[in-house]
C-alpha cells in the first residue's frame, strides 16, 4: 500500500520580521531623500523610486514563507515556499534511516553535534507541538529535523520507522492512531 500525506505549515510572524520591515522602510526613505538631495541623482528620481519600491516589495514578501511536508511511502521531504512564488527543497530523507523521533525538548540536544539542523516548524524557537527526527542520513550525515506535524503526518511517518524508534516515539499508542 502506498502512503502519501502532505501538510503546509505557515510560519508565524515574529519580532525579527517586524524589525526587517522597519529597517527596510528606513533605508528606502533614506535612499529617496538622498536621491532628492543630490542634484545629479534627482534627474533619475523616478527610476530610483521604482527600484526602491520593487526592492521594498521583494524584501517584505520574502518574509512570508511556509513549509510543505510530504510523506511518500518512506520518504520525508520538506520544501520552503516563499510567498507562493518560489519553492526551495530543504531536505529529503529516507525514514528507514531514522534513529530517534519524539517530542522536541531543547535541553535534550545540548552538547550533541549534528552535521545539519533543520528547524522547519511554526517558529524558529521550539514550541510544545514541535517534534524531532534525528539520524545518520546518507546525503546529509548526522541530521536533526525539528518540525510541527499534524496527526496525518505522524500517522504517515510511523509505519516507515524502525520498530524500536516507533515504540519510543509513540509509546502505548496502537498502530495507526497517533
N, C-alpha and C positions, 0 to 999 in steps of 0.2 A: 504494500500500500504506500503510495506517495504521500508525503506530508508537505503542505505549503501553508505558510501563515506570514502575514506581514502587519506591521504596526508603524504608524507615524507618530513621532514624539516632537512636539513643538517646544523649542527651548524657551524658558521663561526670561522675560526682560529683567535685567538687573542693574545695579548702580553703575557698573562699568560701562554698560550700554548708554546710559544717560550721560556719563562723562564724555564718551566718544562723540555723541551728538552735540553736546555743548561745546566741546573743543572744535568740532567741525564748523559750527556756526561762527565762533570767534575767529577762526582762521579765514573763513570766507569773507567776513566783514572787514578784517584787516587787509586782505588782498584787494577787495573792492575799493577801500579808502586809499590804499597806496596807488591804485590804478588812476583814481581821480586826482590825487595829489601830484603825481609825476606827469608833467606835460607831455613828454614823449609817449607815455603809455596811454594817455587819455584818448588818443585817436583810435585805439584798439579796445576801448572800454566795452563795446557791445560783444566783441569776440571773447574778451576775458570774462565778462559777466556770464556768457553762455557756458564757457569752460568751467567756471566756478560752480554754476548751478548743476551741471552734469556731474561734476566730481562730488558735490554735496549729496545729490540724489543717489549716486552709486555707493557712497560711503554709508549713508543711512540705511539703504536697502540691504547692504551686505551684513548688517547686524541681524536681520530677520532670517533665521535659518532653523531647520528642523532635521531630525534624523529619521531614517526609514530602516527598520529592522526587517529582515526577511529570512525565514527559515524554509529551506527547500531540502527535503529529505534530511541529511545530516550536515548540511552547510548552513552556517550562520553568517549573513552578510549585513553590513551596515553602510549606508550611504548618507552623506551630508548633502542636504538640498538647500541651496542658498537662494532665498526669495523666489522660489519656483522657476529660476532661470538657469541654474547651473547645478549639476549633480556631480558629486565627487565621492568615489569609493573610499571608505575609511579602512575597512578590512573585510576579509572573507576567510573564515576558518572552518575546519572540519571538527564538528563537535565530538567525534570519537577520540580526539586528542586532548580533551578537557581533563584536567587533573583535579580541579576544585570548582565548586559552584555553591553559592549561597547568598544570604542577605549581606549587603555590604556594610562593614564596620571599619572605619578608617584605621583605628588602632591595631586591627588585626594584621595590617600590612606595613606597619612601621618597621624599618630595618630590613625589609625584603627588597631585593633588587629584581627589576624586570627590564628586558630589552625594549619593550614598548608598553605604554599605558594609554588606553583609550577611555576617556570619560565621555560617553555618548548618552548621557541621561538628560533629565529635565533641567538640571542645574550643574554648574561646574563643581559645586560642593556636593558631597553625598547627602542624600535625603533618606527618610525612613523606607521609601519604596524602591530604593536602588538595590540591585543585585550585582554580583560579580561572577566572572568566569576567568579562571586562570589556567595556564597550561603551557607546555612547550609545543608551539605550532611550527611546522616545517618552514613556512615562509617568513615568520616574524621572530622566531626564537621564543624566549620566556616572555609571556604577554599577560597583562591584566586588562580585562574589559569591565568597565563599570557602566551599567545600563539600567533603564527603567522599563522593564517588560510588564505587559498585562498578562492576564491568565491564559489567553490564547497562545501567546509566545512561549510562556512557561510550559504549557501542555505540549507544544510542538518541539521544544528543546528536550524535554525529559526522555523520550524514547531513544534519542541519539546518544545519551550519556552512558558511560560505563555504569554497571550496576552499583558499584561502591560509591561513585560520585553522585548518582541519582538518589541513593538511600541517604547520604549525608546531606544533600541539598533539600530533599523533601521527606523528612522523617515522618513516619506514621501517616502517610498520605497514599491511598490506593492509586495504582497506575491510572493515569488519565484524569485525575482530579487534583489539580494544583490550586 
